[in-house]
Amino acid sequence: MRLAGLPDESGVPVVVSGCTQYSPTPSHFLVVTKEEKNDHLLLEILTTGATLRYHTIADRPEAHLLFQSLGERRVKDSAVNLALFVQELAKFAPGVLLNHGAYYMCENSNPAFTYPSPTAFYREITWLLWMVASGRTQPSRDSAV
């Protein structure tokens, strides 16, 4: 077997498709992985002062309970349900601070705003919390900060 220019006698264990093959020298290793992109609909709700935090992944089966509050407006599409739910939260919480994703859900943006990674999503939340804690912004429904 020859991978990426490594000779068979290289002494390197190789992981391919979940099957591990070890060569004679266990001190070095190479891992071959396959990256997959799996988008999810994340929802984070933090209360004033970030004393409580609610997290859900809206495209998972257990999230259907969250959308029962939508009543007859609830549909089979999780993305639509999430947008409706966020719009309801913003409507009944006038001092809410929205991140970019929630802001564009309230504006019925098409195509939907997406984050390049979960890390970018959580970094924006951290930044918003820092902005509020430092007094640089106040919660407002009118715009994303």
A tleap script that builds the chain and sets N, CA, C and O, in Angstrom:
source leaprc.protein.ff14SB
mol = sequence {
  NMET ARG LEU ALA GLY LEU PRO ASP GLU SER
  GLY VAL PRO VAL VAL VAL SER GLY CYS THR
  GLN TYR SER PRO THR PRO SER HIE PHE LEU
  VAL VAL THR LYS GLU GLU LYS ASN ASP HIE
  LEU LEU LEU GLU ILE LEU THR THR GLY ALA
  THR LEU ARG TYR HIE THR ILE ALA ASP ARG
  PRO GLU ALA HIE LEU LEU PHE GLN SER LEU
  GLY GLU ARG ARG VAL LYS ASP SER ALA VAL
  ASN LEU ALA LEU PHE VAL GLN GLU LEU ALA
  LYS PHE ALA PRO GLY VAL LEU LEU ASN HIE
  GLY ALA TYR TYR MET CYS GLU ASN SER ASN
  PRO ALA PHE THR TYR PRO SER PRO THR ALA
  PHE TYR ARG GLU ILE THR TRP LEU LEU TRP
  MET VAL ALA SER GLY ARG THR GLN PRO SER
  ARG ASP SER ALA CVAL
}
set mol.1.N position { 0.848 -1.165 0.000 }
set mol.1.CA position { 0.000 0.000 0.000 }
set mol.1.C position { 0.897 1.232 0.000 }
set mol.1.O position { 1.886 1.280 0.731 }
set mol.2.N position { 0.553 2.241 -0.826 }
set mol.2.CA position { 1.354 3.459 -0.920 }
set mol.2.C position { 0.414 4.654 -0.791 }
set mol.2.O position { -0.517 4.798 -1.582 }
set mol.3.N position { 0.658 5.532 0.224 }
set mol.3.CA position { -0.165 6.708 0.457 }
set mol.3.C position { 0.684 7.960 0.468 }
set mol.3.O position { 1.711 7.999 1.146 }
set mol.4.N position { 0.286 8.973 -0.258 }
set mol.4.CA position { 0.912 10.293 -0.235 }
set mol.4.C position { 2.425 10.219 -0.303 }
set mol.4.O position { 3.109 10.947 0.417 }
set mol.5.N position { 2.958 9.364 -1.144 }
set mol.5.CA position { 4.392 9.277 -1.329 }
set mol.5.C position { 5.121 8.511 -0.244 }
set mol.5.O position { 6.351 8.457 -0.265 }
set mol.6.N position { 4.401 7.909 0.716 }
set mol.6.CA position { 5.061 7.136 1.759 }
set mol.6.C position { 5.259 5.708 1.272 }
set mol.6.O position { 4.312 5.086 0.792 }
set mol.7.N position { 6.455 5.184 1.385 }
set mol.7.CA position { 6.665 3.799 0.971 }
set mol.7.C position { 5.992 2.841 1.941 }
set mol.7.O position { 5.691 3.198 3.081 }
set mol.8.N position { 5.762 1.627 1.476 }
set mol.8.CA position { 5.133 0.610 2.316 }
set mol.8.C position { 5.937 0.355 3.584 }
set mol.8.O position { 5.354 0.056 4.626 }
set mol.9.N position { 7.203 0.460 3.525 }
set mol.9.CA position { 8.068 0.143 4.655 }
set mol.9.C position { 8.309 1.360 5.556 }
set mol.9.O position { 9.293 1.373 6.296 }
set mol.10.N position { 7.461 2.363 5.522 }
set mol.10.CA position { 7.704 3.601 6.259 }
set mol.10.C position { 7.547 3.453 7.759 }
set mol.10.O position { 8.010 4.322 8.498 }
set mol.11.N position { 6.914 2.388 8.246 }
set mol.11.CA position { 6.711 2.233 9.675 }
set mol.11.C position { 5.580 3.096 10.201 }
set mol.11.O position { 5.586 3.439 11.383 }
set mol.12.N position { 4.608 3.464 9.374 }
set mol.12.CA position { 3.541 4.381 9.768 }
set mol.12.C position { 2.203 3.647 9.802 }
set mol.12.O position { 1.819 3.021 8.814 }
set mol.13.N position { 1.474 3.717 10.952 }
set mol.13.CA position { 0.118 3.168 10.949 }
set mol.13.C position { -0.794 4.071 10.131 }
set mol.13.O position { -0.664 5.293 10.189 }
set mol.14.N position { -1.706 3.493 9.376 }
set mol.14.CA position { -2.570 4.257 8.489 }
set mol.14.C position { -4.017 3.923 8.809 }
set mol.14.O position { -4.369 2.751 8.946 }
set mol.15.N position { -4.866 4.955 8.931 }
set mol.15.CA position { -6.296 4.747 9.154 }
set mol.15.C position { -7.010 5.107 7.869 }
set mol.15.O position { -6.923 6.243 7.402 }
set mol.16.N position { -7.711 4.153 7.298 }
set mol.16.CA position { -8.451 4.370 6.068 }
set mol.16.C position { -9.853 3.808 6.258 }
set mol.16.O position { -10.015 2.625 6.561 }
set mol.17.N position { -10.862 4.650 6.083 }
set mol.17.CA position { -12.269 4.232 6.145 }
set mol.17.C position { -12.595 3.429 7.391 }
set mol.17.O position { -13.301 2.423 7.311 }
set mol.18.N position { -12.098 3.853 8.524 }
set mol.18.CA position { -12.427 3.201 9.786 }
set mol.18.C position { -11.689 1.904 10.014 }
set mol.18.O position { -11.869 1.279 11.059 }
set mol.19.N position { -10.868 1.476 9.080 }
set mol.19.CA position { -10.090 0.244 9.236 }
set mol.19.C position { -8.648 0.642 9.546 }
set mol.19.O position { -8.029 1.356 8.756 }
set mol.20.N position { -8.112 0.206 10.654 }
set mol.20.CA position { -6.772 0.593 11.047 }
set mol.20.C position { -5.790 -0.504 10.682 }
set mol.20.O position { -5.993 -1.675 11.004 }
set mol.21.N position { -4.721 -0.108 10.004 }
set mol.21.CA position { -3.646 -1.026 9.665 }
set mol.21.C position { -2.374 -0.480 10.295 }
set mol.21.O position { -2.024 0.679 10.073 }
set mol.22.N position { -1.689 -1.284 11.066 }
set mol.22.CA position { -0.456 -0.840 11.705 }
set mol.22.C position { 0.738 -1.447 11.009 }
set mol.22.O position { 0.749 -2.625 10.650 }
set mol.23.N position { 1.738 -0.614 10.831 }
set mol.23.CA position { 3.000 -1.119 10.310 }
set mol.23.C position { 3.900 -1.431 11.499 }
set mol.23.O position { 3.509 -1.166 12.636 }
set mol.24.N position { 5.073 -1.977 11.282 }
set mol.24.CA position { 5.914 -2.455 12.371 }
set mol.24.C position { 6.317 -1.408 13.412 }
set mol.24.O position { 6.515 -1.783 14.568 }
set mol.25.N position { 6.452 -0.128 13.081 }
set mol.25.CA position { 6.930 0.865 14.034 }
set mol.25.C position { 5.756 1.686 14.562 }
set mol.25.O position { 5.226 2.514 13.821 }
set mol.26.N position { 5.324 1.492 15.817 }
set mol.26.CA position { 4.152 2.178 16.337 }
set mol.26.C position { 4.415 3.614 16.827 }
set mol.26.O position { 3.483 4.251 17.317 }
set mol.27.N position { 5.615 4.137 16.718 }
set mol.27.CA position { 5.909 5.451 17.276 }
set mol.27.C position { 5.446 6.611 16.378 }
set mol.27.O position { 5.368 7.745 16.851 }
set mol.28.N position { 5.142 6.361 15.115 }
set mol.28.CA position { 4.671 7.396 14.208 }
set mol.28.C position { 3.316 6.975 13.647 }
set mol.28.O position { 3.026 5.785 13.524 }
set mol.29.N position { 2.489 7.970 13.307 }
set mol.29.CA position { 1.200 7.617 12.719 }
set mol.29.C position { 0.725 8.692 11.756 }
set mol.29.O position { 1.146 9.847 11.828 }
set mol.30.N position { -0.147 8.293 10.869 }
set mol.30.CA position { -0.787 9.159 9.899 }
set mol.30.C position { -2.267 8.811 9.904 }
set mol.30.O position { -2.627 7.636 9.839 }
set mol.31.N position { -3.115 9.807 9.980 }
set mol.31.CA position { -4.554 9.565 9.981 }
set mol.31.C position { -5.137 10.187 8.718 }
set mol.31.O position { -4.921 11.366 8.433 }
set mol.32.N position { -5.865 9.393 7.979 }
set mol.32.CA position { -6.550 9.870 6.783 }
set mol.32.C position { -8.025 9.976 7.147 }
set mol.32.O position { -8.646 8.989 7.540 }
set mol.33.N position { -8.585 11.185 7.015 }
set mol.33.CA position { -9.986 11.381 7.382 }
set mol.33.C position { -10.759 11.952 6.204 }
set mol.33.O position { -10.184 12.475 5.249 }
set mol.34.N position { -12.047 11.839 6.296 }
set mol.34.CA position { -12.934 12.406 5.295 }
set mol.34.C position { -13.796 13.449 5.997 }
set mol.34.O position { -14.477 13.136 6.974 }
set mol.35.N position { -13.772 14.682 5.507 }
set mol.35.CA position { -14.543 15.754 6.113 }
set mol.35.C position { -15.907 15.851 5.451 }
set mol.35.O position { -16.021 15.824 4.225 }
set mol.36.N position { -16.939 15.964 6.275 }
set mol.36.CA position { -18.290 16.115 5.781 }
set mol.36.C position { -18.888 17.386 6.334 }
set mol.36.O position { -18.608 17.758 7.474 }
set mol.37.N position { -19.699 18.054 5.554 }
set mol.37.CA position { -20.376 19.258 6.002 }
set mol.37.C position { -21.806 18.895 6.361 }
set mol.37.O position { -22.567 18.419 5.519 }
set mol.38.N position { -22.164 19.121 7.612 }
set mol.38.CA position { -23.512 18.865 8.092 }
set mol.38.C position { -24.051 20.139 8.719 }
set mol.38.O position { -23.685 20.476 9.845 }
set mol.39.N position { -24.904 20.844 8.015 }
set mol.39.CA position { -25.488 22.064 8.548 }
set mol.39.C position { -26.577 21.718 9.550 }
set mol.39.O position { -27.317 20.750 9.376 }
set mol.40.N position { -26.663 22.528 10.605 }
set mol.40.CA position { -27.702 22.354 11.613 }
set mol.40.C position { -28.310 23.700 11.934 }
set mol.40.O position { -27.676 24.740 11.754 }
set mol.41.N position { -29.529 23.678 12.406 }
set mol.41.CA position { -30.240 24.883 12.808 }
set mol.41.C position { -30.070 25.058 14.316 }
set mol.41.O position { -30.762 24.410 15.102 }
set mol.42.N position { -29.151 25.933 14.717 }
set mol.42.CA position { -28.850 26.141 16.126 }
set mol.42.C position { -29.669 27.295 16.677 }
set mol.42.O position { -29.899 28.295 15.996 }
set mol.43.N position { -30.103 27.144 17.910 }
set mol.43.CA position { -30.799 28.214 18.605 }
set mol.43.C position { -30.206 28.337 19.995 }
set mol.43.O position { -30.149 27.363 20.745 }
set mol.44.N position { -29.765 29.537 20.333 }
set mol.44.CA position { -29.261 29.852 21.669 }
set mol.44.C position { -30.102 30.990 22.204 }
set mol.44.O position { -30.274 32.007 21.532 }
set mol.45.N position { -30.624 30.829 23.402 }
set mol.45.CA position { -31.361 31.895 24.076 }
set mol.45.C position { -30.657 32.134 25.395 }
set mol.45.O position { -30.526 31.224 26.213 }
set mol.46.N position { -30.205 33.362 25.600 }
set mol.46.CA position { -29.543 33.742 26.842 }
set mol.46.C position { -30.383 34.811 27.513 }
set mol.46.O position { -30.817 35.762 26.863 }
set mol.47.N position { -30.612 34.662 28.801 }
set mol.47.CA position { -31.404 35.654 29.519 }
set mol.47.C position { -30.521 36.823 29.938 }
set mol.47.O position { -29.298 36.753 29.814 }
set mol.48.N position { -31.126 37.887 30.429 }
set mol.48.CA position { -30.400 39.070 30.858 }
set mol.48.C position { -29.286 38.689 31.835 }
set mol.48.O position { -29.500 37.950 32.796 }
set mol.49.N position { -28.111 39.209 31.564 }
set mol.49.CA position { -26.962 38.892 32.402 }
set mol.49.C position { -26.388 37.518 32.126 }
set mol.49.O position { -25.474 37.074 32.821 }
set mol.50.N position { -26.906 36.850 31.133 }
set mol.50.CA position { -26.472 35.499 30.762 }
set mol.50.C position { -26.527 34.538 31.943 }
set mol.50.O position { -25.682 33.653 32.073 }
set mol.51.N position { -27.537 34.719 32.809 }
set mol.51.CA position { -27.676 33.833 33.959 }
set mol.51.C position { -28.259 32.482 33.578 }
set mol.51.O position { -27.988 31.475 34.233 }
set mol.52.N position { -29.059 32.461 32.520 }
set mol.52.CA position { -29.607 31.208 32.000 }
set mol.52.C position { -29.332 31.135 30.513 }
set mol.52.O position { -29.345 32.142 29.804 }
set mol.53.N position { -29.082 29.922 30.063 }
set mol.53.CA position { -28.807 29.712 28.642 }
set mol.53.C position { -29.569 28.476 28.172 }
set mol.53.O position { -29.486 27.403 28.769 }
set mol.54.N position { -30.303 28.661 27.099 }
set mol.54.CA position { -31.052 27.553 26.502 }
set mol.54.C position { -30.465 27.268 25.126 }
set mol.54.O position { -30.221 28.185 24.342 }
set mol.55.N position { -30.245 26.008 24.846 }
set mol.55.CA position { -29.636 25.601 23.576 }
set mol.55.C position { -30.454 24.464 22.985 }
set mol.55.O position { -30.868 23.543 23.689 }
set mol.56.N position { -30.676 24.546 21.689 }
set mol.56.CA position { -31.308 23.433 20.989 }
set mol.56.C position { -30.831 23.405 19.551 }
set mol.56.O position { -30.396 24.417 19.003 }
set mol.57.N position { -30.917 22.261 18.966 }
set mol.57.CA position { -30.652 22.095 17.542 }
set mol.57.C position { -32.013 21.834 16.916 }
set mol.57.O position { -32.593 20.761 17.078 }
set mol.58.N position { -32.506 22.822 16.208 }
set mol.58.CA position { -33.900 22.826 15.761 }
set mol.58.C position { -34.228 21.788 14.703 }
set mol.58.O position { -35.403 21.512 14.462 }
set mol.59.N position { -33.221 21.206 14.064 }
set mol.59.CA position { -33.530 20.197 13.054 }
set mol.59.C position { -33.429 18.780 13.604 }
set mol.59.O position { -33.405 17.819 12.835 }
set mol.60.N position { -33.371 18.642 14.906 }
set mol.60.CA position { -33.381 17.327 15.549 }
set mol.60.C position { -34.815 16.993 15.958 }
set mol.60.O position { -35.606 17.898 16.224 }
set mol.61.N position { -35.156 15.708 16.009 }
set mol.61.CA position { -36.543 15.317 16.314 }
set mol.61.C position { -37.056 15.847 17.656 }
set mol.61.O position { -38.235 16.181 17.772 }
set mol.62.N position { -36.191 15.928 18.666 }
set mol.62.CA position { -36.654 16.367 19.980 }
set mol.62.C position { -37.038 17.847 20.015 }
set mol.62.O position { -37.684 18.291 20.965 }
set mol.63.N position { -36.654 18.608 19.006 }
set mol.63.CA position { -36.970 20.035 18.971 }
set mol.63.C position { -38.422 20.298 18.576 }
set mol.63.O position { -38.881 21.437 18.666 }
set mol.64.N position { -39.155 19.271 18.142 }
set mol.64.CA position { -40.544 19.506 17.726 }
set mol.64.C position { -41.386 20.056 18.878 }
set mol.64.O position { -42.367 20.761 18.639 }
set mol.65.N position { -41.020 19.748 20.112 }
set mol.65.CA position { -41.747 20.285 21.265 }
set mol.65.C position { -41.625 21.802 21.341 }
set mol.65.O position { -42.560 22.487 21.756 }
set mol.66.N position { -40.484 22.314 20.946 }
set mol.66.CA position { -40.239 23.748 20.950 }
set mol.66.C position { -41.228 24.481 20.050 }
set mol.66.O position { -41.670 25.584 20.370 }
set mol.67.N position { -41.565 23.872 18.944 }
set mol.67.CA position { -42.400 24.533 17.944 }
set mol.67.C position { -43.899 24.340 18.165 }
set mol.67.O position { -44.698 24.850 17.380 }
set mol.68.N position { -44.295 23.631 19.193 }
set mol.68.CA position { -45.723 23.456 19.468 }
set mol.68.C position { -46.397 24.786 19.768 }
set mol.68.O position { -47.601 24.942 19.565 }
set mol.69.N position { -45.601 25.755 20.259 }
set mol.69.CA position { -46.167 27.070 20.558 }
set mol.69.C position { -46.626 27.807 19.296 }
set mol.69.O position { -47.364 28.787 19.388 }
set mol.70.N position { -46.198 27.345 18.133 }
set mol.70.CA position { -46.590 27.985 16.879 }
set mol.70.C position { -48.018 27.633 16.471 }
set mol.70.O position { -48.611 28.297 15.621 }
set mol.71.N position { -48.561 26.591 17.082 }
set mol.71.CA position { -49.945 26.195 16.790 }
set mol.71.C position { -50.132 25.795 15.345 }
set mol.71.O position { -49.373 24.983 14.816 }
set mol.72.N position { -51.143 26.363 14.703 }
set mol.72.CA position { -51.479 26.003 13.323 }
set mol.72.C position { -50.449 26.489 12.307 }
set mol.72.O position { -50.430 26.019 11.169 }
set mol.73.N position { -49.595 27.427 12.712 }
set mol.73.CA position { -48.579 27.938 11.784 }
set mol.73.C position { -47.400 26.979 11.640 }
set mol.73.O position { -46.578 27.139 10.737 }
set mol.74.N position { -47.313 25.996 12.514 }
set mol.74.CA position { -46.209 25.044 12.462 }
set mol.74.C position { -46.299 24.209 11.190 }
set mol.74.O position { -47.374 23.748 10.810 }
set mol.75.N position { -45.137 24.021 10.530 }
set mol.75.CA position { -45.058 23.247 9.300 }
set mol.75.C position { -44.037 22.137 9.474 }
set mol.75.O position { -43.451 21.996 10.547 }
set mol.76.N position { -43.818 21.347 8.432 }
set mol.76.CA position { -42.863 20.242 8.524 }
set mol.76.C position { -41.410 20.682 8.349 }
set mol.76.O position { -40.493 19.933 8.690 }
set mol.77.N position { -41.193 21.877 7.825 }
set mol.77.CA position { -39.849 22.399 7.578 }
set mol.77.C position { -39.284 23.047 8.846 }
set mol.77.O position { -39.799 24.064 9.309 }
set mol.78.N position { -38.232 22.458 9.400 }
set mol.78.CA position { -37.633 22.957 10.635 }
set mol.78.C position { -37.092 24.376 10.493 }
set mol.78.O position { -37.167 25.159 11.439 }
set mol.79.N position { -36.549 24.719 9.326 }
set mol.79.CA position { -36.004 26.066 9.118 }
set mol.79.C position { -37.108 27.113 9.189 }
set mol.79.O position { -36.911 28.183 9.766 }
set mol.80.N position { -38.262 26.816 8.611 }
set mol.80.CA position { -39.395 27.740 8.663 }
set mol.80.C position { -39.898 27.861 10.095 }
set mol.80.O position { -40.177 28.964 10.565 }
set mol.81.N position { -40.015 26.737 10.788 }
set mol.81.CA position { -40.465 26.759 12.182 }
set mol.81.C position { -39.509 27.569 13.057 }
set mol.81.O position { -39.949 28.335 13.914 }
set mol.82.N position { -38.224 27.404 12.844 }
set mol.82.CA position { -37.247 28.151 13.629 }
set mol.82.C position { -37.385 29.649 13.375 }
set mol.82.O position { -37.363 30.444 14.315 }
set mol.83.N position { -37.527 30.032 12.123 }
set mol.83.CA position { -37.691 31.453 11.794 }
set mol.83.C position { -38.958 32.008 12.448 }
set mol.83.O position { -38.928 33.106 13.004 }
set mol.84.N position { -40.064 31.273 12.390 }
set mol.84.CA position { -41.306 31.726 13.028 }
set mol.84.C position { -41.145 31.850 14.535 }
set mol.84.O position { -41.646 32.796 15.142 }
set mol.85.N position { -40.444 30.891 15.139 }
set mol.85.CA position { -40.220 30.909 16.580 }
set mol.85.C position { -39.368 32.111 16.986 }
set mol.85.O position { -39.674 32.783 17.972 }
set mol.86.N position { -38.311 32.383 16.240 }
set mol.86.CA position { -37.446 33.537 16.524 }
set mol.86.C position { -38.228 34.837 16.348 }
set mol.86.O position { -38.067 35.770 17.136 }
set mol.87.N position { -39.068 34.902 15.325 }
set mol.87.CA position { -39.898 36.099 15.119 }
set mol.87.C position { -40.842 36.325 16.295 }
set mol.87.O position { -41.049 37.461 16.722 }
set mol.88.N position { -41.414 35.237 16.820 }
set mol.88.CA position { -42.298 35.350 17.988 }
set mol.88.C position { -41.522 35.834 19.211 }
set mol.88.O position { -41.998 36.699 19.946 }
set mol.89.N position { -40.342 35.285 19.429 }
set mol.89.CA position { -39.520 35.730 20.558 }
set mol.89.C position { -39.205 37.217 20.445 }
set mol.89.O position { -39.327 37.953 21.425 }
set mol.90.N position { -38.806 37.658 19.273 }
set mol.90.CA position { -38.455 39.065 19.066 }
set mol.90.C position { -39.675 39.971 19.242 }
set mol.90.O position { -39.557 41.088 19.745 }
set mol.91.N position { -40.832 39.489 18.829 }
set mol.91.CA position { -42.068 40.275 18.925 }
set mol.91.C position { -42.458 40.515 20.386 }
set mol.91.O position { -42.873 41.615 20.751 }
set mol.92.N position { -42.322 39.483 21.213 }
set mol.92.CA position { -42.774 39.582 22.605 }
set mol.92.C position { -41.653 39.956 23.578 }
set mol.92.O position { -41.889 40.037 24.784 }
set mol.93.N position { -40.454 40.183 23.080 }
set mol.93.CA position { -39.330 40.630 23.909 }
set mol.93.C position { -38.696 41.830 23.212 }
set mol.93.O position { -37.671 41.690 22.544 }
set mol.94.N position { -39.298 43.005 23.364 }
set mol.94.CA position { -38.830 44.167 22.599 }
set mol.94.C position { -37.383 44.569 22.887 }
set mol.94.O position { -36.776 45.239 22.052 }
set mol.95.N position { -36.814 44.199 24.006 }
set mol.95.CA position { -35.434 44.549 24.313 }
set mol.95.C position { -34.442 43.477 23.927 }
set mol.95.O position { -33.308 43.481 24.407 }
set mol.96.N position { -34.844 42.567 23.076 }
set mol.96.CA position { -34.000 41.437 22.721 }
set mol.96.C position { -32.798 41.888 21.885 }
set mol.96.O position { -32.909 42.792 21.057 }
set mol.97.N position { -31.674 41.257 22.108 }
set mol.97.CA position { -30.477 41.489 21.313 }
set mol.97.C position { -30.368 40.326 20.333 }
set mol.97.O position { -30.310 39.167 20.744 }
set mol.98.N position { -30.339 40.630 19.055 }
set mol.98.CA position { -30.328 39.603 18.017 }
set mol.98.C position { -28.947 39.495 17.388 }
set mol.98.O position { -28.297 40.504 17.118 }
set mol.99.N position { -28.507 38.267 17.158 }
set mol.99.CA position { -27.304 38.101 16.355 }
set mol.99.C position { -27.713 38.208 14.884 }
set mol.99.O position { -28.894 38.368 14.576 }
set mol.100.N position { -26.744 38.120 13.985 }
set mol.100.CA position { -27.051 38.305 12.568 }
set mol.100.C position { -28.053 37.264 12.053 }
set mol.100.O position { -28.965 37.599 11.297 }
set mol.101.N position { -27.882 36.021 12.460 }
set mol.101.CA position { -28.790 34.978 11.996 }
set mol.101.C position { -30.224 35.240 12.410 }
set mol.101.O position { -31.138 35.115 11.595 }
set mol.102.N position { -30.433 35.606 13.683 }
set mol.102.CA position { -31.782 35.887 14.181 }
set mol.102.C position { -32.351 37.147 13.534 }
set mol.102.O position { -33.536 37.201 13.205 }
set mol.103.N position { -31.509 38.151 13.354 }
set mol.103.CA position { -31.963 39.386 12.707 }
set mol.103.C position { -32.513 39.098 11.309 }
set mol.103.O position { -33.592 39.566 10.945 }
set mol.104.N position { -31.758 38.327 10.535 }
set mol.104.CA position { -32.211 38.034 9.173 }
set mol.104.C position { -33.412 37.095 9.157 }
set mol.104.O position { -34.198 37.123 8.210 }
set mol.105.N position { -33.571 36.261 10.191 }
set mol.105.CA position { -34.796 35.461 10.289 }
set mol.105.C position { -36.002 36.367 10.500 }
set mol.105.O position { -37.070 36.135 9.934 }
set mol.106.N position { -35.823 37.404 11.321 }
set mol.106.CA position { -36.923 38.347 11.564 }
set mol.106.C position { -37.242 39.170 10.320 }
set mol.106.O position { -38.374 39.621 10.140 }
set mol.107.N position { -36.255 39.361 9.476 }
set mol.107.CA position { -36.446 40.131 8.244 }
set mol.107.C position { -36.884 39.250 7.076 }
set mol.107.O position { -37.043 39.743 5.959 }
set mol.108.N position { -37.080 37.957 7.321 }
set mol.108.CA position { -37.455 36.993 6.279 }
set mol.108.C position { -36.473 36.999 5.114 }
set mol.108.O position { -36.872 36.968 3.950 }
set mol.109.N position { -35.208 37.037 5.435 }
set mol.109.CA position { -34.150 37.063 4.426 }
set mol.109.C position { -34.162 35.788 3.592 }
set mol.109.O position { -34.341 34.686 4.112 }
set mol.110.N position { -33.969 35.961 2.295 }
set mol.110.CA position { -33.860 34.812 1.412 }
set mol.110.C position { -32.705 35.065 0.457 }
set mol.110.O position { -32.771 36.031 -0.303 }
set mol.111.N position { -31.681 34.280 0.448 }
set mol.111.CA position { -31.514 33.046 1.204 }
set mol.111.C position { -31.203 33.334 2.667 }
set mol.111.O position { -30.815 34.444 3.031 }
set mol.112.N position { -31.379 32.331 3.478 }
set mol.112.CA position { -31.153 32.479 4.906 }
set mol.112.C position { -29.683 32.777 5.190 }
set mol.112.O position { -28.790 32.293 4.494 }
set mol.113.N position { -29.450 33.588 6.228 }
set mol.113.CA position { -28.090 33.884 6.657 }
set mol.113.C position { -27.510 32.621 7.287 }
set mol.113.O position { -28.177 31.964 8.086 }
set mol.114.N position { -26.285 32.283 6.935 }
set mol.114.CA position { -25.633 31.115 7.518 }
set mol.114.C position { -24.264 31.504 8.057 }
set mol.114.O position { -23.647 32.459 7.585 }
set mol.115.N position { -23.806 30.768 9.029 }
set mol.115.CA position { -22.466 30.945 9.585 }
set mol.115.C position { -21.555 29.914 8.946 }
set mol.115.O position { -21.998 28.807 8.641 }
set mol.116.N position { -20.288 30.256 8.736 }
set mol.116.CA position { -19.383 29.305 8.098 }
set mol.116.C position { -19.064 28.098 8.976 }
set mol.116.O position { -18.652 27.054 8.471 }
set mol.117.N position { -19.255 28.239 10.303 }
set mol.117.CA position { -18.958 27.137 11.223 }
set mol.117.C position { -19.668 27.394 12.545 }
set mol.117.O position { -20.074 28.523 12.819 }
set mol.118.N position { -19.823 26.354 13.370 }
set mol.118.CA position { -20.385 26.572 14.709 }
set mol.118.C position { -19.517 27.531 15.528 }
set mol.118.O position { -20.034 28.292 16.346 }
set mol.119.N position { -18.226 27.495 15.312 }
set mol.119.CA position { -17.323 28.390 16.031 }
set mol.119.C position { -17.652 29.847 15.736 }
set mol.119.O position { -17.649 30.673 16.649 }
set mol.120.N position { -17.935 30.177 14.484 }
set mol.120.CA position { -18.295 31.548 14.123 }
set mol.120.C position { -19.599 31.960 14.811 }
set mol.120.O position { -19.726 33.097 15.265 }
set mol.121.N position { -20.557 31.053 14.890 }
set mol.121.CA position { -21.826 31.305 15.572 }
set mol.121.C position { -21.583 31.641 17.045 }
set mol.121.O position { -22.102 32.635 17.551 }
set mol.122.N position { -20.794 30.812 17.727 }
set mol.122.CA position { -20.539 31.015 19.152 }
set mol.122.C position { -19.630 32.216 19.403 }
set mol.122.O position { -19.756 32.868 20.440 }
set mol.123.N position { -18.733 32.520 18.494 }
set mol.123.CA position { -17.903 33.717 18.647 }
set mol.123.C position { -18.750 34.977 18.581 }
set mol.123.O position { -18.506 35.930 19.321 }
set mol.124.N position { -19.741 34.990 17.704 }
set mol.124.CA position { -20.607 36.162 17.630 }
set mol.124.C position { -21.401 36.330 18.920 }
set mol.124.O position { -21.577 37.453 19.392 }
set mol.125.N position { -21.882 35.230 19.496 }
set mol.125.CA position { -22.601 35.312 20.769 }
set mol.125.C position { -21.681 35.859 21.855 }
set mol.125.O position { -22.084 36.720 22.636 }
set mol.126.N position { -20.452 35.364 21.906 }
set mol.126.CA position { -19.487 35.846 22.897 }
set mol.126.C position { -19.229 37.336 22.710 }
set mol.126.O position { -19.170 38.090 23.682 }
set mol.127.N position { -19.079 37.751 21.472 }
set mol.127.CA position { -18.845 39.160 21.173 }
set mol.127.C position { -20.034 40.012 21.595 }
set mol.127.O position { -19.845 41.078 22.181 }
set mol.128.N position { -21.264 39.563 21.309 }
set mol.128.CA position { -22.455 40.313 21.708 }
set mol.128.C position { -22.538 40.437 23.229 }
set mol.128.O position { -22.862 41.507 23.746 }
set mol.129.N position { -22.249 39.354 23.946 }
set mol.129.CA position { -22.267 39.401 25.409 }
set mol.129.C position { -21.217 40.383 25.930 }
set mol.129.O position { -21.465 41.120 26.885 }
set mol.130.N position { -20.051 40.387 25.300 }
set mol.130.CA position { -18.999 41.322 25.702 }
set mol.130.C position { -19.433 42.759 25.447 }
set mol.130.O position { -19.189 43.635 26.277 }
set mol.131.N position { -20.076 43.013 24.307 }
set mol.131.CA position { -20.540 44.358 23.984 }
set mol.131.C position { -21.560 44.851 25.010 }
set mol.131.O position { -21.507 46.011 25.416 }
set mol.132.N position { -22.475 44.002 25.430 }
set mol.132.CA position { -23.473 44.383 26.421 }
set mol.132.C position { -22.806 44.596 27.782 }
set mol.132.O position { -23.089 45.584 28.459 }
set mol.133.N position { -21.927 43.683 28.184 }
set mol.133.CA position { -21.257 43.787 29.484 }
set mol.133.C position { -20.387 45.036 29.589 }
set mol.133.O position { -20.262 45.620 30.665 }
set mol.134.N position { -19.795 45.440 28.490 }
set mol.134.CA position { -18.923 46.609 28.515 }
set mol.134.C position { -19.707 47.913 28.323 }
set mol.134.O position { -19.120 48.995 28.352 }
set mol.135.N position { -21.023 47.819 28.129 }
set mol.135.CA position { -21.858 49.002 27.970 }
set mol.135.C position { -21.769 49.634 26.605 }
set mol.135.O position { -22.220 50.765 26.423 }
set mol.136.N position { -21.203 48.942 25.642 }
set mol.136.CA position { -21.057 49.498 24.297 }
set mol.136.C position { -22.314 49.382 23.451 }
set mol.136.O position { -22.432 50.044 22.420 }
set mol.137.N position { -23.235 48.563 23.867 }
set mol.137.CA position { -24.505 48.443 23.161 }
set mol.137.C position { -25.576 48.054 24.137 }
set mol.137.O position { -25.294 47.471 25.184 }
set mol.138.N position { -26.786 48.367 23.807 }
set mol.138.CA position { -27.943 47.979 24.584 }
set mol.138.C position { -28.795 47.064 23.722 }
set mol.138.O position { -28.854 47.232 22.503 }
set mol.139.N position { -29.455 46.098 24.347 }
set mol.139.CA position { -30.329 45.243 23.563 }
set mol.139.C position { -31.335 46.062 22.766 }
set mol.139.O position { -31.939 47.001 23.283 }
set mol.140.N position { -31.505 45.697 21.513 }
set mol.140.CA position { -32.438 46.391 20.634 }
set mol.140.C position { -32.939 45.443 19.578 }
set mol.140.O position { -32.162 44.673 19.012 }
set mol.141.N position { -34.216 45.485 19.305 }
set mol.141.CA position { -34.798 44.612 18.298 }
set mol.141.C position { -34.577 45.177 16.895 }
set mol.141.O position { -34.721 44.456 15.908 }
set mol.142.N position { -34.232 46.450 16.800 }
set mol.142.CA position { -34.182 47.110 15.506 }
set mol.142.C position { -33.022 46.712 14.612 }
set mol.142.O position { -33.107 46.852 13.392 }
set mol.143.N position { -31.946 46.223 15.194 }
set mol.143.CA position { -30.819 45.885 14.334 }
set mol.143.C position { -29.939 44.838 14.983 }
set mol.143.O position { -29.919 44.676 16.203 }
set mol.144.N position { -29.230 44.149 14.149 }
set mol.144.CA position { -28.214 43.209 14.626 }
set mol.144.C position { -26.966 44.010 14.936 }
set mol.144.O position { -26.651 44.974 14.238 }
set mol.145.N position { -26.274 43.627 15.955 }
set mol.145.CA position { -25.064 44.343 16.337 }
set mol.145.C position { -23.858 43.588 15.824 }
set mol.145.O position { -22.724 44.019 16.036 }
savepdb mol mol.pdb
quit
